[in-house]
Amino acid sequence: TPAPVSSAPAEQSPSAEAEAPAGDQSTADACNILQSDLASLSTEINSASGELSESVQSGDTKAARETFTKIGTTIDGISGKITNPEVSAAFESYSTAWSDFEKVFVELSDAIDSKDQAGIQAAAGGLNDGITAFTDAAGEISKVCAP
């Protein structure tokens, strides 16, 4: 977690303190980290989307579950690199949206495994909501990191 503003050295001016408290990143630095890390993560997510479709069709969702867990772990790792409060808040929404999406996928996976058609339908609707939330969260990062 970022250091509180009150822990900044006394000689720092208030405006400098508001922009980058001691130990915090600038918005630009945090956005550069995200831009780099999210570029490779985006490739993983796109690949996972294809895997999701295939796993639902085949009825074997184990590999997709593992992939989604791996992506969640990667997102958690990125989160630890971001200390700028504004960028961190936007990324936290992204991380939460992924976590929620992953939970719905586990519900879908369980329903597929048990051949529960009602559960499959309910979870499929939840996946669409999760995708929307994830897309909206990515948009928030773009707004925060827009030049």
matplotlib code that plots the C-alpha trace (Angstrom):
import matplotlib.pyplot as plt

x = [0.0, 1.2, 2.8, 0.5, 1.0, 1.9, 5.0, 6.5, 9.7, 9.0, 11.0, 8.7, 6.3, 2.5, 2.1, 4.9, 3.5, 0.1, 1.7, 4.0, 4.2, 7.4, 7.6, 4.7, 4.9, 3.8, 0.7, 2.8, 5.2, 2.3, 0.6, 3.9, 4.1, 0.4, 0.8, 3.7, 2.3, -1.3, 0.0, 1.3, -1.7, -4.1, -2.5, -3.1, -6.7, -7.5, -6.0, -8.1, -11.2, -10.7, -10.0, -13.2, -15.3, -13.6, -13.9, -17.6, -18.2, -16.2, -17.5, -13.9, -13.3, -10.2, -7.6, -9.6, -9.9, -6.2, -5.6, -8.0, -6.3, -3.0, -4.3, -5.7, -2.3, -0.6, -3.1, -2.4, 1.3, 0.8, -1.3, 1.7, 3.8, 1.3, 1.6, 0.1, -3.3, -5.3, -3.9, -4.1, -7.8, -8.5, -6.5, -8.2, -11.5, -9.9, -8.6, -12.0, -13.8, -11.4, -11.9, -15.7, -15.5, -13.3, -15.8, -18.7, -16.6, -16.0, -19.8, -20.2, -17.5, -19.2, -22.6, -21.0, -19.3, -22.6, -24.6, -26.9, -28.5, -30.2, -26.9, -25.2, -27.7, -27.5, -23.7, -23.6, -25.6, -23.1, -20.2, -21.7, -22.1, -18.5, -17.1, -19.0, -17.5, -14.1, -14.3, -15.6, -12.7, -10.2, -11.8, -11.3, -7.6, -7.5, -9.2, -6.7, -3.7, -4.9, -2.3]
y = [0.0, 3.5, 5.5, 8.0, 11.6, 12.6, 10.5, 12.6, 14.5, 18.0, 19.8, 18.6, 21.3, 20.5, 20.5, 18.0, 16.0, 15.8, 14.7, 12.0, 11.4, 9.7, 6.2, 6.7, 6.6, 9.3, 8.5, 8.3, 5.8, 3.6, 3.8, 2.8, -0.3, -1.1, -0.5, -2.9, -5.6, -5.4, -5.8, -9.3, -10.1, -9.1, -11.8, -14.3, -13.2, -13.4, -16.9, -17.8, -16.6, -19.2, -21.8, -20.9, -21.5, -24.8, -26.0, -25.2, -26.9, -30.0, -30.2, -30.3, -27.0, -28.1, -26.4, -23.2, -23.1, -23.4, -20.7, -18.3, -18.9, -18.2, -14.9, -14.0, -14.6, -12.5, -9.7, -9.9, -9.6, -6.5, -5.0, -5.2, -3.0, -0.1, 2.4, 5.5, 5.9, 6.9, 4.3, 1.7, 2.4, 1.9, -1.3, -2.6, -2.3, -4.3, -6.9, -7.2, -7.6, -10.4, -12.1, -11.9, -13.2, -16.1, -17.0, -17.1, -19.3, -21.7, -21.8, -22.5, -25.1, -26.8, -26.7, -28.2, -31.0, -31.9, -31.4, -28.9, -27.1, -24.4, -23.7, -23.5, -20.9, -18.9, -18.8, -18.0, -14.8, -14.1, -14.4, -11.8, -9.4, -10.2, -9.5, -6.1, -5.3, -6.3, -4.2, -1.2, -1.5, -1.6, 1.6, 3.2, 2.4, 4.0, 7.2, 7.5, 6.8, 9.0, 11.6]
z = [0.0, -0.7, 2.1, 3.7, 2.5, 6.1, 5.9, 3.1, 4.1, 5.6, 2.9, 0.1, -1.1, -0.8, -4.6, -5.0, -2.2, -3.9, -7.2, -5.8, -2.1, -0.8, -2.2, -4.7, -8.4, -10.7, -12.7, -15.8, -14.2, -13.0, -16.4, -18.1, -16.0, -16.7, -20.4, -20.6, -18.3, -19.7, -23.3, -22.5, -20.3, -23.1, -25.2, -22.5, -22.0, -25.7, -25.8, -22.7, -24.5, -27.2, -24.6, -22.8, -25.8, -26.6, -23.0, -22.8, -26.1, -25.1, -21.6, -20.2, -18.4, -16.3, -18.6, -18.8, -15.0, -14.7, -17.3, -15.6, -12.2, -13.8, -15.3, -11.9, -10.3, -13.0, -12.3, -8.6, -9.4, -11.5, -8.7, -6.4, -8.8, -8.8, -5.9, -7.5, -5.7, -8.8, -11.1, -8.3, -7.8, -11.5, -11.6, -8.5, -10.4, -13.2, -10.8, -9.0, -12.3, -13.3, -9.9, -10.3, -13.8, -12.7, -9.9, -12.5, -14.7, -11.9, -11.4, -15.1, -15.0, -12.1, -13.9, -17.0, -15.0, -13.4, -16.6, -14.8, -17.8, -15.5, -13.8, -17.2, -18.4, -15.2, -15.3, -19.0, -18.3, -15.5, -17.9, -20.1, -17.1, -16.1, -19.5, -19.5, -16.0, -17.1, -20.3, -18.3, -15.8, -18.6, -19.9, -16.5, -16.7, -20.1, -18.8, -15.9, -18.2, -21.1, -22.0]

ax = plt.figure().add_subplot(projection="3d")
ax.plot(x, y, z, "-o")
ax.set_aspect("equal")
plt.show()
